Amino acid sequence: MRAASDETAELLNSYDVGMMSELRLLGGGMFLKPLLVVTDQGKYVLRGHAFRSTARQFQVQAEVVNRAADLGVRCPRVLRDHEGYFGHDREGVCWAVHEYLEGNLYTWPAWRAAKRDASFLRGLGNQVAATHHALAGIEEGGSATLSPSLPPIQFRFLDEIRQHWDSSLDALERQASAPAPRTTETFLCRRQRLAEPWEWLGEQVEALGIAQWPRQLVHGDVSPVNLVFDEAGREFGLIDWDCLHDGLRLYDALGDVLNRPPVEFIDAARYESDAVQCYLEGYCDHAKPALTAEEIAAVPVFCLARQLEDLRQRLHVLATLPDEQDEVYAQLVEARLRIMEDILGRLRPRP
């Protein structure tokens, strides 16, 4: 699809976007990468949506995003074509045209530096809470369900998710060559250590009753790779709404904004408890309704689950992982494990 410019042009002709002058890949993401479309009318983004892979499934996502924009959430609207449709089905993927959101993305090292500023973290929490408040007021016209095999972790399906994790590792072990790529070797060698966080997560989800908590519409992937900031680096817009679903607001808020180390500082990966606290202070200032005691108690549970969520995604794409990314992925697996063990170490009773 990306290489077939004639197919792309044909699809774009279904929209009132003008004459195309440039088409190029945008970076980011583990899955389908978006395309920047420049025309005589402006900039747009052509994206393939594999999670909701038909125009009919994608419609609920498009309608929610556009309604959120109406409510003041800064996000790229989804355009309708000449016949009023939000997307076009091509080879098992729904392709849709979005507005282009102007702004800047933080690099991971720059993000690490920005998090040292308490006012930045509080402002970030403020804006995420305001986004959740807006989303809570939207009644979707269809079903905002998301397959539990996809990110993020949905705690109602935790047993099924854990089974899928174990079966994926079983398959990886059967198929591993010798010598295995480093990421594969890391997953297999650390399998027993990774089992402990999964066990603890299951115990805590049951003890706190998390699977039964009220749900609302959430973005599903709050991360610097999806936050487009203004020139001052303070106000952001949210892109990539593919993980939109009925979920838990605080788990969504504790996305990959705090406990994800840049590769350049991978050896320093630890649970950033002070940053989490500061960020949550900002979130609490704008959370409506206020966070409950149960939600606050679940913060370390959600932070640990976020690490497992990232590892699920890396395991999912392992079969198609380019050789040049193998070393980085292996280091990130190790870093995520250290962060989880740090969380567990802080919570275990001291002798």
MARSETI-586062 format. One line per field, with one value per residue (C-alpha): residue in three letters; residue number from 1; x, y, z. Coordinates in steps of 0.5 Angstrom, whole numbers, padded with zeros to 4 digits. Example, Ala and Ser with C-alpha at 12.3 -4.5 7.8 and 13.67 -1.06 7.14 Angstrom:
! residues 2
residuo	[Ala|Ser]
num	[1|2]
east	[0025|0027]
north	[-0009|-0002]
up	[0016|0014]
This chain:
! residues 351
residuo	[Met|Arg|Ala|Ala|Ser|Asp|Glu|Thr|Ala|Glu|Leu|Leu|Asn|Ser|Tyr|Asp|Val|Gly|Met|Met|Ser|Glu|Leu|Arg|Leu|Leu|Gly|Gly|Gly|Met|Phe|Leu|Lys|Pro|Leu|Leu|Val|Val|Thr|Asp|Gln|Gly|Lys|Tyr|Val|Leu|Arg|Gly|His|Ala|Phe|Arg|Ser|Thr|Ala|Arg|Gln|Phe|Gln|Val|Gln|Ala|Glu|Val|Val|Asn|Arg|Ala|Ala|Asp|Leu|Gly|Val|Arg|Cys|Pro|Arg|Val|Leu|Arg|Asp|His|Glu|Gly|Tyr|Phe|Gly|His|Asp|Arg|Glu|Gly|Val|Cys|Trp|Ala|Val|His|Glu|Tyr|Leu|Glu|Gly|Asn|Leu|Tyr|Thr|Trp|Pro|Ala|Trp|Arg|Ala|Ala|Lys|Arg|Asp|Ala|Ser|Phe|Leu|Arg|Gly|Leu|Gly|Asn|Gln|Val|Ala|Ala|Thr|His|His|Ala|Leu|Ala|Gly|Ile|Glu|Glu|Gly|Gly|Ser|Ala|Thr|Leu|Ser|Pro|Ser|Leu|Pro|Pro|Ile|Gln|Phe|Arg|Phe|Leu|Asp|Glu|Ile|Arg|Gln|His|Trp|Asp|Ser|Ser|Leu|Asp|Ala|Leu|Glu|Arg|Gln|Ala|Ser|Ala|Pro|Ala|Pro|Arg|Thr|Thr|Glu|Thr|Phe|Leu|Cys|Arg|Arg|Gln|Arg|Leu|Ala|Glu|Pro|Trp|Glu|Trp|Leu|Gly|Glu|Gln|Val|Glu|Ala|Leu|Gly|Ile|Ala|Gln|Trp|Pro|Arg|Gln|Leu|Val|His|Gly|Asp|Val|Ser|Pro|Val|Asn|Leu|Val|Phe|Asp|Glu|Ala|Gly|Arg|Glu|Phe|Gly|Leu|Ile|Asp|Trp|Asp|Cys|Leu|His|Asp|Gly|Leu|Arg|Leu|Tyr|Asp|Ala|Leu|Gly|Asp|Val|Leu|Asn|Arg|Pro|Pro|Val|Glu|Phe|Ile|Asp|Ala|Ala|Arg|Tyr|Glu|Ser|Asp|Ala|Val|Gln|Cys|Tyr|Leu|Glu|Gly|Tyr|Cys|Asp|His|Ala|Lys|Pro|Ala|Leu|Thr|Ala|Glu|Glu|Ile|Ala|Ala|Val|Pro|Val|Phe|Cys|Leu|Ala|Arg|Gln|Leu|Glu|Asp|Leu|Arg|Gln|Arg|Leu|His|Val|Leu|Ala|Thr|Leu|Pro|Asp|Glu|Gln|Asp|Glu|Val|Tyr|Ala|Gln|Leu|Val|Glu|Ala|Arg|Leu|Arg|Ile|Met|Glu|Asp|Ile|Leu|Gly|Arg|Leu|Arg|Pro|Arg|Pro]
num	[1|2|3|4|5|6|7|8|9|10|11|12|13|14|15|16|17|18|19|20|21|22|23|24|25|26|27|28|29|30|31|32|33|34|35|36|37|38|39|40|41|42|43|44|45|46|47|48|49|50|51|52|53|54|55|56|57|58|59|60|61|62|63|64|65|66|67|68|69|70|71|72|73|74|75|76|77|78|79|80|81|82|83|84|85|86|87|88|89|90|91|92|93|94|95|96|97|98|99|100|101|102|103|104|105|106|107|108|109|110|111|112|113|114|115|116|117|118|119|120|121|122|123|124|125|126|127|128|129|130|131|132|133|134|135|136|137|138|139|140|141|142|143|144|145|146|147|148|149|150|151|152|153|154|155|156|157|158|159|160|161|162|163|164|165|166|167|168|169|170|171|172|173|174|175|176|177|178|179|180|181|182|183|184|185|186|187|188|189|190|191|192|193|194|195|196|197|198|199|200|201|202|203|204|205|206|207|208|209|210|211|212|213|214|215|216|217|218|219|220|221|222|223|224|225|226|227|228|229|230|231|232|233|234|235|236|237|238|239|240|241|242|243|244|245|246|247|248|249|250|251|252|253|254|255|256|257|258|259|260|261|262|263|264|265|266|267|268|269|270|271|272|273|274|275|276|277|278|279|280|281|282|283|284|285|286|287|288|289|290|291|292|293|294|295|296|297|298|299|300|301|302|303|304|305|306|307|308|309|310|311|312|313|314|315|316|317|318|319|320|321|322|323|324|325|326|327|328|329|330|331|332|333|334|335|336|337|338|339|340|341|342|343|344|345|346|347|348|349|350|351]
east	[0000|0005|0010|0004|0003|-0002|-0007|-0005|-0007|-0014|-0016|-0014|-0018|-0024|-0023|-0023|-0016|-0013|-0007|-0002|0005|0009|0008|0013|0013|0013|0016|0014|0010|0012|0006|0004|0007|0003|0004|0005|0001|0002|-0003|-0004|-0009|-0005|-0002|-0006|-0004|-0006|-0006|-0007|-0011|-0010|-0013|-0020|-0019|-0025|-0029|-0035|-0030|-0026|-0032|-0033|-0026|-0027|-0033|-0030|-0024|-0028|-0033|-0027|-0024|-0031|-0030|-0023|-0019|-0013|-0013|-0013|-0020|-0021|-0024|-0030|-0029|-0034|-0039|-0039|-0035|-0029|-0024|-0023|-0022|-0015|-0012|-0014|-0013|-0017|-0014|-0016|-0015|-0013|-0012|-0004|-0003|0003|0008|0014|0015|0020|0026|0027|0033|0030|0023|0028|0031|0024|0021|0026|0022|0016|0012|0012|0010|0004|0002|0002|-0002|-0007|-0008|-0009|-0014|-0018|-0017|-0020|-0026|-0028|-0028|-0032|-0038|-0038|-0043|-0040|-0045|-0042|-0037|-0031|-0028|-0021|-0019|-0015|-0009|-0008|-0005|-0006|-0007|-0015|-0015|-0022|-0018|-0012|-0012|-0013|-0007|-0003|-0004|-0003|0004|0006|0004|0008|0014|0013|0012|0019|0022|0020|0022|0029|0035|0042|0045|0038|0038|0039|0032|0030|0035|0033|0026|0027|0033|0029|0022|0022|0024|0019|0014|0014|0011|0006|0004|0004|0000|-0006|-0006|-0007|-0012|-0016|-0015|-0017|-0022|-0019|-0023|-0030|-0028|-0032|-0029|-0030|-0027|-0019|-0014|-0010|-0003|-0001|0006|0011|0011|0004|0004|0005|0007|0007|0013|0014|0014|0008|0001|0000|-0004|-0006|-0005|-0005|-0012|-0012|-0012|-0018|-0023|-0027|-0022|-0019|-0017|-0012|-0008|-0009|-0006|0000|0002|0009|0010|0014|0018|0021|0028|0032|0037|0042|0041|0039|0043|0040|0033|0029|0022|0021|0017|0018|0016|0010|0008|0009|0005|-0001|-0001|-0003|-0007|-0011|-0012|-0016|-0019|-0027|-0029|-0023|-0019|-0021|-0017|-0017|-0015|-0009|-0007|-0007|-0002|0004|0000|-0001|0006|0008|0003|0005|0012|0009|0005|0011|0014|0008|0008|0016|0014|0009|0013|0019|0018|0019|0024|0030|0037|0039|0034|0035|0040|0036|0030|0034|0036|0029|0027|0032|0031|0023|0025|0029|0024|0019|0023|0025|0017|0016|0022|0019|0013|0015|0015|0022|0025]
north	[0000|0005|0003|0004|0011|0010|0006|0012|0017|0014|0013|0021|0022|0020|0026|0034|0035|0038|0036|0032|0034|0030|0023|0021|0016|0019|0015|0012|0006|-0001|-0003|0001|0007|0013|0017|0025|0027|0035|0038|0045|0045|0043|0037|0031|0024|0017|0012|0004|0002|-0006|-0006|-0004|-0006|-0005|0002|-0001|-0002|0004|0009|0009|0011|0016|0019|0019|0023|0028|0029|0030|0035|0038|0038|0042|0036|0037|0032|0030|0030|0024|0026|0024|0022|0025|0019|0021|0015|0015|0010|0005|-0003|-0005|-0012|-0013|-0006|0001|0007|0013|0021|0025|0032|0034|0036|0041|0041|0037|0031|0030|0025|0020|0023|0030|0027|0024|0031|0035|0030|0033|0039|0039|0044|0040|0034|0037|0041|0034|0031|0037|0036|0028|0029|0034|0030|0024|0028|0030|0023|0021|0025|0022|0016|0012|0010|0003|-0001|0001|-0006|-0008|-0015|-0017|-0019|-0012|-0007|-0004|-0009|-0010|-0013|-0016|-0021|-0022|-0029|-0030|-0025|-0029|-0035|-0032|-0029|-0036|-0039|-0034|-0036|-0043|-0042|-0038|-0043|-0048|-0044|-0041|-0042|-0043|-0038|-0034|-0026|-0023|-0021|-0028|-0030|-0025|-0027|-0034|-0033|-0028|-0032|-0035|-0028|-0025|-0030|-0026|-0020|-0023|-0027|-0021|-0017|-0022|-0022|-0015|-0014|-0019|-0016|-0009|-0012|-0008|-0012|-0009|-0002|0003|0004|0010|0012|0012|0014|0007|0009|0016|0016|0022|0018|0020|0027|0033|0039|0047|0051|0052|0044|0045|0044|0038|0034|0027|0023|0015|0013|0006|0004|0007|0003|0003|0002|0005|0013|0012|0006|0010|0016|0012|0011|0011|0018|0016|0009|0009|0010|0012|0007|0012|0011|0004|0002|0007|0005|0005|0006|0014|0014|0022|0023|0019|0023|0029|0028|0025|0031|0035|0029|0030|0037|0037|0030|0029|0026|0026|0020|0015|0011|0005|0008|0011|0004|0001|0006|0001|-0004|0000|0002|-0005|-0007|-0002|-0005|-0012|-0009|-0006|-0013|-0016|-0011|-0013|-0020|-0019|-0016|-0021|-0025|-0019|-0015|-0012|-0014|-0007|-0006|-0013|-0010|-0004|-0009|-0013|-0008|-0005|-0012|-0012|-0005|-0006|-0012|-0008|-0003|-0008|-0011|-0005|-0004|-0010|-0009|-0003|-0006|-0013|-0013|-0011|-0017]
up	[0000|0002|-0004|-0009|-0010|-0015|-0010|-0005|-0010|-0012|-0005|-0004|-0010|-0005|-0001|-0002|0000|-0006|-0011|-0007|-0008|-0003|0000|0006|0012|0019|0024|0031|0033|0033|0028|0021|0020|0018|0011|0011|0005|0003|-0002|-0005|0001|0007|0010|0012|0015|0011|0017|0016|0022|0024|0030|0028|0021|0017|0016|0020|0026|0025|0025|0033|0034|0028|0032|0039|0036|0033|0038|0043|0038|0039|0046|0046|0046|0042|0037|0029|0027|0022|0015|0011|0004|-0001|0000|0008|0010|0015|0012|0006|0007|0003|0004|0012|0014|0014|0011|0013|0012|0019|0020|0021|0028|0028|0033|0036|0039|0045|0044|0049|0052|0052|0055|0061|0062|0062|0067|0072|0072|0077|0074|0067|0070|0074|0068|0064|0069|0069|0061|0062|0067|0063|0057|0061|0063|0056|0054|0060|0057|0050|0049|0043|0038|0037|0041|0043|0045|0044|0043|0049|0045|0043|0048|0053|0058|0060|0067|0066|0061|0065|0066|0058|0057|0062|0058|0051|0054|0056|0050|0046|0050|0049|0041|0042|0045|0040|0034|0037|0033|0035|0036|0038|0037|0043|0045|0044|0048|0053|0054|0054|0060|0064|0063|0071|0073|0069|0072|0079|0076|0073|0079|0083|0078|0078|0086|0086|0081|0085|0092|0089|0085|0079|0074|0077|0077|0073|0066|0061|0054|0054|0049|0051|0049|0053|0051|0049|0042|0042|0045|0040|0044|0042|0041|0049|0050|0055|0051|0048|0043|0043|0036|0035|0038|0035|0043|0044|0049|0055|0060|0067|0067|0072|0068|0062|0065|0068|0061|0058|0061|0067|0067|0060|0060|0054|0051|0052|0060|0060|0066|0070|0069|0076|0078|0078|0085|0086|0078|0079|0085|0082|0076|0080|0084|0077|0075|0082|0081|0075|0076|0076|0080|0084|0085|0090|0095|0091|0085|0089|0092|0085|0083|0083|0080|0074|0074|0074|0069|0064|0064|0062|0057|0053|0054|0051|0045|0044|0044|0039|0034|0035|0029|0024|0028|0024|0026|0027|0033|0036|0041|0043|0044|0049|0053|0054|0056|0061|0063|0064|0068|0073|0074|0076|0081|0084|0084|0088|0092|0095|0096|0100|0107|0110|0115]
